[in-house]
């Protein structure tokens, strides 16, 4: 970034006008008199100070605020946000607030998210000619510099620059990593305080001058200088999110929305995290982590990767329907996993909070989430109620006749009358994980928790059984690589489409997907080097339907019945039978007793030959068009074997 400073116009006059000292001895001497609203530049390590100096010269803020993460600081920032009109208090709850964003800034912007590497094939596979690549976006180093120089110079004028030191994972854990986010958004600071371990304790760890991930963020200033919604400044026309793995840098401009602005989340935890994991021999994955204790008191931990709208948070906070079972939550979104000295794969949740989708969360689907989120929470783009609360689709049973609803756009909303949703479909709650009533006692264990199984899954209405176990680690990696899920189609399409979402990581790969597969395959050899075995891999599908379009499986709390069978397989119990796609429960081994409705087990576990032949053709086409020569031969071998087994099946 230093070379970009040279491109900032009027830098010299800016420094002279803002600083008391204009010595030419190093950048720090240029800005040592710069207004610091909170904190001391002198107390920072040289690397941290240099990052701040470069960002000041580039972005030209009004002042600097070095965050300490205290309650006092947080309360002060919340007051600033209220005065700006960015948030409003929700008196129905304890210390909760509602933010309404600019309607043009409501979600992650995948098309404007890039990985910067020396060569294109280091970031993404070479898609087939005339085929639109779906496994990430690449940007050259020169184009990244140009993108920054066209947006960042002077973008923070009139604003405070906040310096946010944060740890992904428990402070001091060998599995954790440190970052610093520089931002001009107090909303981001308050949200990062919830989502990460943030504050002075992290800055103390940095005094040794250790490395950290550099995260620069600005909500931006439109090129015409006109901010359409002062309470939510953004520059949606020029929004861009950039990642440079070689130097562990993240640069985000133009958006204040979570996934684009809370840079510890998808940007650090997955995109940069996955590249660090590859270098260091571990895994950074889009997975929940939960603990299951059976009636005998035996406890196992599993991780699970599901695309959006497939019940990931609901499973992470499951309320079991079977007596004697207990489920506890470690995390609902991200897992960092590394082998210990005994070859046991161990996982931490690098996050400190939940950033969950609000619509659909209810007392029926996820009662534990509902018990978590109505304290110390920032809600974004949900509807509000006249009694000082919030509302979204799924909360119908909480309404009383005397309550009026205002939708996420600030307009009156009437149940069963207003045609548009009350809450934006991507509206969120940002809430501390420690408030979850079933948070696991080991959720902050610096050593992580031992993982016994890995689950992949998707929303598949046809053909895919409720659960099956892979034949081997290599076959399991193939199962993850071929994950597909029903998703709402883009506006130009009709109905639903089946989308490829390998490992539920499609938007989050930090490097070439082919190399990512090779890294996953290598984790078996790594386990063997310790004299151990990697965890078993399973695929689940809660969403299969019958010919009438009705779900074959009740889901929600009854998913514990599937987890019960998985626990048996972890313990190598003989309760499975081999099929062309993997091991499924043997007759009578899946507990379906006392279910409210009778289950058609045969249909739930049927493997239609014609369906799977088409599935194989679709996978062949996907690999050919999207991955090409980057596909590891082991995965091609598994695909060929699957085709042979299906062709021979009845």
Beta strands, then each sheet from edge to edge (+ up, - down):
strand 1: 36-38
strand 2: 63-66
strand 3: 87-89
strand 4: 97-99
strand 5: 113-116
strand 6: 138-139
strand 7: 160-168
strand 8: 177-183
strand 9: 197-198
strand 10: 213-218
strand 11: 240-244
strand 12: 249-253
strand 13: 283-285
strand 14: 288-293
strand 15: 299-306
strand 16: 326-331
strand 17: 335-339
strand 18: 345-348
strand 19: 353-357
strand 20: 378-380
strand 21: 383-385
strand 22: 390-391
strand 23: 405-406
strand 24: 412-413
strand 25: 428-432
strand 26: 449-457
strand 27: 467-469
strand 28: 484-488
strand 29: 496-500
strand 30: 536-540
strand 31: 576-578
strand 32: 583-585
sheet 1: 1+ 2+ 7+ 8- 10- 12- 11+ 5+ 6+
sheet 2: 1+ 2+ 7+ 9-
sheet 3: 3+ 4- 20- 25+ 19-
sheet 4: 13+ 17- 18+ 26- 15- 14+ 16-
sheet 5: 13+ 17- 18+ 26- 30- 27+
sheet 6: 22+ 21- 23+ 24-
sheet 7: 28+ 29-
sheet 8: 31+ 32-
end
